Amino acid sequence: MRDSNNNDRESHKVRKIEKEKWLLLGLVAMVIGAIVLGAMAHSEGQVARGALEQIQRSLSDAVEQL
């Protein structure tokens, strides 16, 4: 009887460890996703800033020609 209880406890511990591994893997995946998303947003921001600077230069040139 005690062996059966010991096996149940060990099985429960193994399942708990497996669950924690999956939760940790999910957390790591979310962190990686957040980093990738942040890098993409930063890149898009740089492109937008470059476009705005180009528009400003074009407008300044147009005003100077008037």
C-alpha positions as CSV (number, residue, x, y, z in Angstrom):
1,M,0.0,0.0,0.0
2,R,2.8,2.4,0.9
3,D,4.5,1.7,-2.5
4,S,1.3,2.6,-4.3
5,N,1.1,5.9,-2.4
6,N,4.8,6.6,-3.1
7,N,4.2,6.0,-6.8
8,D,1.2,8.3,-6.8
9,R,3.3,11.0,-5.1
10,E,6.2,10.6,-7.5
11,S,3.8,10.6,-10.5
12,H,2.2,13.8,-9.2
13,K,5.6,15.5,-8.8
14,V,6.6,14.5,-12.3
15,R,3.3,15.9,-13.7
16,K,3.8,19.1,-11.7
17,I,7.4,19.4,-13.1
18,E,6.1,18.8,-16.6
19,K,3.4,21.5,-16.2
20,E,6.0,24.0,-14.9
21,K,8.3,23.2,-17.8
22,W,5.4,24.0,-20.2
23,L,4.6,27.2,-18.4
24,L,8.2,28.2,-18.5
25,L,8.4,27.5,-22.2
26,G,5.3,29.6,-22.7
27,L,6.8,32.4,-20.8
28,V,10.0,32.3,-22.8
29,A,8.0,32.3,-26.0
30,M,6.0,35.3,-24.9
31,V,9.2,37.2,-24.0
32,I,10.8,36.4,-27.3
33,G,7.6,37.5,-29.1
34,A,7.6,40.8,-27.2
35,I,11.3,41.4,-28.1
36,V,10.6,40.7,-31.8
37,L,7.5,43.0,-31.7
38,G,9.5,45.7,-30.0
39,A,12.3,45.5,-32.6
40,M,9.7,45.6,-35.5
41,A,8.0,48.6,-33.9
42,H,11.3,50.4,-33.5
43,S,12.2,49.7,-37.1
44,E,8.9,51.0,-38.3
45,G,9.4,54.1,-36.2
46,Q,12.7,54.8,-37.8
47,V,11.2,54.4,-41.3
48,A,8.4,56.8,-40.4
49,R,10.8,59.3,-39.0
50,G,12.9,59.2,-42.2
51,A,9.8,59.7,-44.3
52,L,8.8,62.7,-42.2
53,E,12.2,64.3,-42.5
54,Q,12.1,63.8,-46.3
55,I,8.6,65.4,-46.5
56,Q,9.9,68.3,-44.4
57,R,12.9,68.8,-46.7
58,S,10.6,68.7,-49.8
59,L,8.3,71.3,-48.3
60,S,11.2,73.5,-47.3
61,D,12.6,73.3,-50.8
62,A,9.2,74.1,-52.3
63,V,8.8,77.2,-50.0
64,E,12.3,78.4,-50.9
65,Q,11.4,78.2,-54.6
66,L,8.4,80.5,-54.1
